[in-house]
Amino acid sequence: MPAEDLHAFLLEGGRSTRVIQGHGIRWDGRDYMAGWMTGRSGTRVHIRFQPHHPQEIEVFDADNLRHLGTAYLADEASEEQIEEVYQARTERARRLRRDLRKAEALRRRRFKPVTTAGPAVAEGAMTRKQAAKELRSLRSRRPADDLPADYMPRRISPSSRWIVPDSPASLPKDPA
C-alpha cells in the first residue's frame, strides 16, 4: 500500500469539517498554512494529525477524502521564545512548591508539652492583627492561583425562562 494512502489511517482525525480561509486552516487555536492552499479559499476539508506533533497537519478534501497536502504551523515561535516559556513554567513550579512547603509547615498544629495525662492543649499564640493579616494575604492571592487566566465571571443573571437550581443553603434539611 502506498505511503500516501496510509496517511488517512495512521493519524488521528479532527471531528469537524473545516474550511480553508485566507489565513489557512484554524485548528486548536492555531493557524496552519501551506503553499498549495493558494486559490483554495472556501474548500471544505478534514484534517488528520499526530497528537504530540502540532507542527503540521495533513489535509484531506471533505468530499472525496483525497489527500491535498501537509499544512504547517503559521507564526511558529522561535527556539528562544519556547525556551523562555519553559523556563517561566519551571520557575512557577518551583515557586508553587516553595509556597506549598511553607503552607504545610504553617498548617501543622503544635501542642504544649505535658508531663501528666490530660487533654492536649494547642500552642497557637497569635495576635488578632497577625490572624487578620494572614487571612487577607490568603484571600488576595487565591483567585489568581485557582482560576484560569481567561476566566470571566457571569455578569448578568440568566433569563427568567431558565431553571436555576436552588443554592444548598435554601434547600430543606434532611430530617434523617
C-alpha positions, -999 to +999 in steps of 0.1 A: +000+000+000+014+034-009+025+057+020+001+084+008-028+061+014-017+052+049-019+089+060-057+086+065-054+055+087-024+062+109-033+097+121-060+110+145-087+129+128-105+161+137-142+156+143-155+185+122-152+197+087-131+228+083-128+254+056-096+268+041-097+306+048-073+334+038-053+327+070-052+290+063-069+264+085-076+271+121-073+241+144-068+240+182-064+278+184-036+279+158-034+287+121-019+263+096-007+274+061+009+258+030+017+270-005-007+245-021-036+263-003-033+294-027-065+298-046-084+272-025-102+295-001-137+281+008-127+245+002-141+222+028-115+199+043-109+173+070-077+173+089-056+144+104-027+149+128-002+133+151-013+141+187+021+150+200+034+169+170+014+200+164+039+215+139+020+201+109-014+186+099-025+166+070-054+180+050-079+159+030-108+170+008-141+167+027-160+154-003-137+126-017-112+123+012-083+128-013-051+139+004-045+176-005-012+181+013+005+190+045-001+223+063+025+238+086+020+259+118+020+296+109+038+321+130+057+294+149+076+307+180+114+307+179+135+283+199+145+312+222+108+321+229+099+284+235+129+281+259+118+312+277+083+298+282+097+266+296+120+285+320+090+306+332+070+274+337+098+258+357+102+290+378+064+290+385+065+253+395+095+260+418+076+289+434+045+269+439+065+240+455+082+265+479+048+280+488+034+246+494+062+237+517+057+269+537+019+264+538+024+228+550+048+240+578+023+267+589-006+242+588+009+219+614-006+225+648+018+224+677+008+214+712+021+224+746+043+198+763+028+179+792+041+156+819+008+142+832-021+126+814-047+151+802-062+166+771-039+181+745-036+219+746-029+237+714+000+261+714-010+286+687-004+320+702-013+346+676-025+382+678-057+393+661-036+415+638-014+386+627-045+364+620-062+392+600-030+399+580-026+362+571-062+358+561-061+389+539-030+377+522-045+343+515-077+359+501-059+383+479-037+355+463-064+329+459-083+340+428-051+343+407-040+308+417-073+290+414-088+305+383-076+303+347-063+335+332-091+338+307-119+333+334-147+359+332-174+357+358-210+359+347-222+395+349-259+391+341-285+369+356-300+342+334-332+347+316-365+341+335-371+311+312-341+293+327-345+268+355-318+276+381-310+252+409-315+264+444-284+272+465-276+245+491-284+269+519-320+273+507-327+236+503-347+219+531-326+199+556-329+161+556-347+150+588-327+117+590 
